[in-house]
Amino acid sequence: MPRRTDLARLIEEINALAQHGPAITVEDVRRLLTKVRELAQTRMIEEGYDADQVKKLSAKFRDAGRRSAPWRPVSSLVPGRPQTGADGNRISRWLLPQDHKFYADEVTATLVEIKFFLQALSFNGAPSIDDAEFQTAFTPWLVENPVLPDTYVEPIQLVPIELAPILADRRRITSGHIIPLDREGGTHVPKNVFLVYGRSNQLQGNMTLDELLTLAERLVDEHKRRGTFPSVPIMPPESLIKSSSAVLES
């Protein structure tokens, strides 16, 4: 584990690379990802989180960031069956045809993965990075909030995400897209990508965020008209808000 002086140097290097913004080169964005990942992992482990769980969460961010979702509809090993892990069912996004819905160039896909680490450092219970320059170095060009604990609100249910339960069960979160990738205008770029609870991903489905909100408003209005809407809003159990078996990429 890096010493505090090494950690300070690591943060300094991250801040310098962040100054390039979205114009960062392929070589520099690779370096930036390596350093941000190291910083996030080190600080989480320092805070007492399980090292194996931290590394597995990092692997999830890799699969949702630089790697595609399963990109072939059927297995090359067993014709007619869905693609499996044995097929190597994820691929670096920049190796796909540019008109493929999972495509992103290497810089963009890497920035998305970096964004996931920064959002995780903004979850409730995340370790603090006590460097004022780092906390704002990625705002607003990559993330929408300062990189500080308890500042991230997932954009579907507008609730915070707790780090500890996510580390214990990575299936609780998934990546989402404001405009789904198979809809017009849906691309794998940082401003369109965010981390959400699996339940939120289920709720959104293949709708854009605007479509989801319009549907929710219509449902509320119609239930009020029919007299079936509770006079005192009742929140669903926390398990329904945060938990889901969904691991979709929409």
HUCOR-V608225 format. One line per field, one symbol per residue. phi: phi as a letter, one per 30 degrees, with the letter a starting at -180 (. if undefined). psi: psi as a letter, one per 40 degrees, with the letter a starting at -180 (. if undefined). burial: I if it has 9 or more other C-alpha atoms within 8 Angstrom, else O. A space follows every 10 residues. Layout:
BEGIN
phi=???
psi=???
burial=???
END
This chain:
BEGIN
phi=.ddddddddd dddddddddd iddededddd dddedddddd dddddedjdd dddddddddd ddddcdcdde ccdbddcbej cedbeddidb beedddedcd dcdadddddd ddddeddddd dcddidddcd bdddecdccc dbbcbedbei ccbddcchbd ccdeddddbd ddbadbbece dcceidbdbe dccacbdedd ddddhcdddd dddddddddd ddddddicdd dcecddeedd dccaddbdcc
psi=hiiddddddd dddddddded aeeiiddddd dddddddddd ddddddeeih dddddddddd dddecdiiih ehdiiedghe iiiiddefei ihdeeiieei deiiiddddd dddddddddd eeiheiihhg hddddedehe ddieiigiif ehhiedefii hhddddddge ediiiihdhi deihehigid eeiihiiddd ddddbeiidd dddddddddd dddddeeehi dhhhiiiddd deiiehfih.
burial=OOOOOOIOOI IOIIIOIIOO IOOIOOOIII OIIOIIIOII IIIIIOOOIO OOIIIOIIOI IIIIIIIIII IOOIIOOOOO OOIOOOIOII IIIIOIOOOO OIIIOIIIII IIIIIIIIII IIIIIIIOIO OOOIIIIIIO OIIOOIIIII IIOIOOOOOI IIIOOIIOOI IIIIIIIIII IOOOOIIIII OIIIIIIIII IIOIOOIIIO OIOOOOOOOI OOIIOOOOOO OOOOOOOOOI IIIIOIOIII
END
